Amino acid sequence: MALETKGFPVTKLTKNVAMVSGDSPSILSQLFKLEELTPTKMMVETLAKYDKYIA
């Protein structure tokens, strides 16, 4: 019997929640690597590897 999803119990405005789309080793490693999980810190950490291409 398949589970039926009728919605999500949280929204983007819910505090202390990270909504992640998809599943991959790189997403999980980012989640576990950060001490304080905020959308901004996660974005900066993810994009940091591309710094060498800028400038």
Secondary structure, DSSP 8 states (H G I E B T S, - for coil): --------S--TTSTT-----S--HHHHHHHHH-SS--HHHHHHHHHGGGGGG--
